Amino acid sequence: MEKLFEIKDLVFYKEDFLDNLDEFEDIIDIIQELSANLTYEVIEVVGQNECCEKTNKNYIIEIPGFLDENDEFLTKEEIELQSASGVERVLDLFVIRIYKCLECKKWIIDILE
């Protein structure tokens, strides 16, 4: 299996992704770059997970950030550094959320704009 990235003790494999990974190439690069500093929580969703219909529990990882005028992803920390230096920009909210089923280990990426 092809490992894409690891967040703490969770490993994310290409073969376990539930969607078309080609659509998320840029997002995968961002996750890989930030993965060493990310953490996760366990959440319960309403109803059973569609992947296996055995649980409603998921790991969730959230990466809050923004897109600048060039559609480049910037973290909150990067924005704070730029603001401290007097740089003002127009930014759009862009949150990357990763959900991984506790039961079958399948995972998805969800974008909040």
VEXDOGU-833781 format. One record per residue: x, y, z of N, C-alpha, C in turn; residue in one letter. Coordinates in steps of 0.05 Angstrom, whole numbers, plus 5000, padded with zeros to 4 digits. Example, Ala and Ser with C-alpha at 12.3 -4.5 7.8 and 13.67 -1.06 7.14 Angstrom:
BEGIN
526448865156524649105156526449345156a;525749555142527349795143525850015157s;
END
This chain:
BEGIN
501749765000500050005000501850255000m;500850464986502450704984501750905006e;503550955024503151145045503451435034k;501451595039501451875030502552065051l;501552025076502552185098501752055124f;502852165146502252055173501752295192e;499752265208499152475228499152335255i;501152395271501652255296501851955290k;500051795301500151505296498251405275d;496951585261495151515239496551525212l;496351315197497651305171495351315150v;495851475129493851505108494951395082f;493551185072494451045048492751135024y;494051145002492751214977490351034971k;490750774975488650574969486150604986e;486350725009484050755028482451005023d;483351175004481851424999479351364984f;477151484992474451424982473551584958l;475251754947474451924925476651924904d;476452094885478552114864480852284875n;483052164881485352294893486552504875l;486252464849487352654829486252934833d;483852954843482553214848483753364872e;485353224888486453334913489453344914f;490753334891493653324890494953564905e;493953804900494954044914494454024944d;492153924952491453904980493253694994i;493853474980495653264992498353394997i;499353554978501953684982501953865008d;499754005012499554175036499454005061i;497953795061497753615084500453485090i;501853395069504553275073506453475086q;506353725077508053935087507553995116e;505053995124504254065151503853835170l;504053585161503253345176504753315203s;507253405205508753365229507553525253a;506153735246504953915267501953875271n;500853685258497953645260497153445281l;494753475291493653285311490753205301t;489653015316486952935309485252905333y;482652885329480652835350478852605340e;477352485358475352295351472652425354v;470952405333468352515334466252305326i;463752355334461552185325459752345307e;458952225284457252355265454452235268v;452452375257449752275257449552055236v;448551825244448351595226450951455223g;450851225210453151055205454851175182q;457451125184459251205162458451045137n;458451185114457651055089459750845079e;462150885088464350705078463950415086c;463050365111462750095120460150045135c;458850255142456250245157456450085183e;458850095196459249945221459650135245k;460150385240460650575262459850855254t;459651035273459251315267461551475278n;463751345284466051485296468251515274k;469451755275471551825257473751975271n;476151955260478252135267477852385250y;478352625260478152865244480753025248i;481753125226483953315226483053565212i;483453795224482754045212485154215208e;485354325184487654505177486354775169i;486054955188484855215180486955385166p;485955525145487755695130486155885112g;487556005094486456205076487656175048f;486156265028487256285001487656574995l;490056644984490556914977489656974949d;490257204939489357284912490457114890e;492556964895493756774876492956484881n;490956444897489956184905492156014919d;493956144933495955994949494855964977e;495255724988494355665015496255785036f;495155925055496756045077495555965103l;497255885122496255815149495756065165t;494456035187493956255205496556385215k;498556215220501156305229502556475208e;502356395183503556545161502156815158e;499556825161498057075160498857265182i;499157155206499957325229502757435225e;504557285214507257385208507157615188l;505557575167505357785146503958035157q;501957995174500558225186502458385204s;504158245218506058385236508058555220a;508558475195510358635178508958845162s;506358875167504759095154503559015128g;503658765120502558675094499558625098v;497958765083495058725083494158585058e;492458385060491558235037488658165039r;487458105016484758005015484957705015v;483657575034483857295037481157155039l;480956915029478556755031479056515050d;477156465068477356235086477555975070l;479355795079479655535066480655335087f;478755165095479454965116479454685104v;481654555108481954275099481154095122i;479253915117478453725138478853445127r;479953275144480452995136478952825156i;477352645146475852455162476752175156y;477252025178478151745174476451565193k;475151365181473451185196475051015216c;474051005240475450845261475250545255l;473150465241472750175237474250075212e;473850185189475050075164477450225155c;478050455167480450615161480350765134k;478050765121477650915096477651205104k;478451385085478551665092477751845068w;476952095075476152295055477352565063i;477352745043478053015048475653185042i;475053375059472853565056473953845058d;473154015040474054295039471854475048i;472354655067470454855075471455125065l;469855245048470655515037468755725047e;
END
